[in-house]
Amino acid sequence: KCNETAKSYCVNGGVCYYIEGINQLSCKCPVGYTGDRCQQFAMVNFSKHLGFEL
């Protein structure tokens, strides 16, 4: 997990992780979000659920 100062790195409910060895922050995104910081709404998954593609 990330330290207190880096907890706001992930957005939209993403959980921050620190990857030792490469000294990098990473996020585990909730369902429906993607991107390095969970900043993108996963519209592709949403549209497939509805039965059409963008």
N, C-alpha and C positions, 0 to 999 in steps of 0.2 A: 504493500500500500504506500501511497505518497505521504509525505510529511504534511503538516498543517498548512504551510505556505503554498504548497502545490495542489491542495485539494480542489481549488477552483479551476484547475487546468481543463478538466472535462466538463462539458455542458449537457443539458437535457437529461440529467440523471445518470450520466456515465460515471463509472467507478475508476478512479485513478490508480495506476500501478507504476512502480518504478522498476525498470529492468536493469539489474546490476550487470556489469560486464560491458554493456554498451552505454551506460549512463544516460538512459532515455526514459522519458515519461510515456506511458501508453494508457489507453482507455478501454474499458469493457463497456460497450454501449448497450442500452436497453433495446428491446425489440422495437423496430421502427426507426432507428437512428443508425447512422454510419459516419465514417470519416475519422480522421486522426483524433479529433476531440469530441466526437459524437455530434458534430455541428450540422450534419446534413440529414434531412428527413428522407428516409428510404422509400421514395415514391414508387420505385420500380416494384418493390415487394408488395406495396399497397395495391397497385394497379393489377398485378397478377392475381391477387386475392379476389378482386372484383371481376376477373375474367377478361380483361383487355390489357393490351400493352401500349405503352407510349411510344 
